[in-house]
Amino acid sequence: MATDAQRAPVLTGFAPRVRWGLLAALATAVAALAVGASIDVAAVILVGSAIAALAAAGPLDTGAAPATPTAEATPLLPDVLDAIAEPVLVVGDGRIAAANRAARDALGQHIVGEDPRLAIRHPAAAELIADGQPGEAVELAGLGGIDQRWEMRVGATADARRIVHLRDRTAQHAAEKMRVDFVANASHELRTPLASILGFVETLQDEAGDDPPTRHRFLEIMGNEASRMQRLVGDLISLSRIEADKHRPPSARVDLRGLLKEVEVELRAAQDGRADDLEVQLDPTLPSVIGDRPQLSQLFHNLLGNALKYGRTGTPVTAVLARDGEAGVRLTVVDRGEGIAPEHLPRLTERFYRVDAGRSRSVGGTGLGLAICKHIVERHRGRLRIASRVGEGTTVTVTLPAAPAALS
């Protein structure tokens, strides 16, 4: 058995090779950043160069017969790769030589040793791994799931291996799709009443403007369409402001009992024939909450207004404001309307989603009311739940945390 003294020269020769190799890897990555490469590209270069350095250092040559590998002699590479949160593959000689934990979770535990074209079944991926330039990127759609999107980058090591780096872009893709849909829906919702107004204006400029009854009817329709556009623009502005404030928690103490009474008075004055259908019940021991008073007022207006719009005429709309255990406040709004089928419930808080678009527009809905409610509740660290049965009605429940001083 070799002594420590006998092993020292060997370790002295091995350690510098590793140390200088790793320093060279770090210098290469820094140089890549200096010439304008992205952090992603630099990371791929760093991992690839480190692998090459470890490979070039070679095994320890002690002059003795090879011993059975021990835990201390296990290469560091797997631990380095597993510390990277995103999928990373090392490809050499047409096979996957190594894969970190994230890559195995995404592509399968069996991928080490496979042809990368079988592990990543995508034509653009195979082409990039075979012939792509280091730092080049390609988007992979459907890898791991229909809705999943990945960005793949490839780097090269000194020993001609390829480092494949995958970044999950599913959330960014979904957000971009939501933005595009939002712009398209908002444009459509604004264009429809505008086209109606312009059409009636042209008609009034012709012979219809000389007939007082016709002129009055057309002007009334134009006024309604203009009001609809005004409501939509107002809701768009509200949604934009709420989203801008969502990471800034409110700080004012709000008395929800007094606020709901104010909303009740305003709704009774504006709802005409349905004012008598509104029933409000308030818990006299209700604690206050920490909130944004204008936003909470808008939340109450939207929920009670929706219930009055979509509930059957002559049936009660009940709003109950009560304690939710010892640490919260709960608002429950119940209508006796047509109800909503189960398949629609998960999407009700999406922007511009409507169960019945024609009816929603006829009663003045913009398609943004519940989306606004959701964002207000989320900003106040609360919960919004919607339950409904077709033919029986809908129940909307909002829970908000009570103000800290009110918990005792």
C-alpha positions, 0 to 999 in steps of 0.5 A: 500500500502506498504511503502518504509520502508516496502519494504526495507527488502524484496529488501535487501533479494532479491538483494543479492540472484540475485547478488550472483547468477550472480557472481556464474554464472560468476565464473562458466564461468571463471572456464570453460575457465580455464580448457580449454573450448572454449569461445563459451562453456563459453558463453553458461555456463554463460547464462545458469547459469544466467538464473538459478540464476534469476529463483532461486531468485524467485519473490519478496515477499512483503507480499501483494496480487500479483499485476499486473506485470508492466514494471519495474517488467518484467524479465531481461532475454529476454533483455539479450538473445536479446543482443546476436547476435547469436540464443540462445534457452532455453529448459525446460520440452521438450519445448522451454521456451525462444528464443532470437530475432536471434533465432526467425528470423532464426527458426520462430517467433512461436517457443516459446512453441514448441517442439525443435524437431519441431523447429530444424528439424534435427536428430542430433539436437534432440539427442544432446538436449536430451542426449548430454553433455554440450559443445558438438557440432554438425553441422547442414546442410540445416537448414534454407536453402539448402546451410546453415550450423550451428554449434549447442552447448548445455549447461545445467543450474542448474535447468536441462534446456538446453541452445541451441546455434547456430552459422552460419557457412555458410560463413566458409563452402563456403570458405572451399568448394571454397578452395577445388574446387580451389585445385582440379581445379589447380591440374587438370589444371597442370596435363593435360599439364604435362601428355601430355609432359610426353607422348610425351617424351616417344614417342620421346625416342622410334622410333619417335625420329629418324624422324625429322619432327615428332620430330619437331612437338612433340617438338613444342607441348611439348613447347606449353604445358610447356608454358601453365603450366608456364602461369598457375603457374604465374597466381596462384602466381599472385592471391596469391600475390593479395589476400595477399595484398587485405587488404593493400590499395595501396599508389602510384600515377599512371598515367593511360594514360601512363600505358595504352600506355605501355600496348598497345605497348606490346600487339601490339608487341605480338598479331601479326595479331590482332595488327591492330584490337586494338583501344585505346582512351585516355582522355587528362584530365584524373586524376591520381589514387592511385594504385599499378602500376604492378597490374594495368598493369596486369589488363589492360593486362588481359582485353585487352588480353581477348578481342583480344583472344575472339573477331572475327579476323578482328573486332575492340577491343576498349579500352576507358579510360575516366573520370567517373564523377568528382571523378573517372576514367573509362576503357571500353573494347569492343570486337565484339566476339561471346558474352556470354549467360546471365546465365554465366555472374555472374560466369565469375570471379570465378577461373577456370570458363570457358564458353567454356573450349576447346576454352579457352585452345586453345587460351592459357587461364588459367581460372584465368584472370578475377578472378585476375582482380576482386581482383585487382579492389577490392583492388583498391576500384573500380568496375568491370562490364561485359555485353554481348549479344550473337552474338554481343560481350562483354563489360567490364567496370572498374571504379576506384576512382581518386586520392584525389588531382585530384578531384578539 
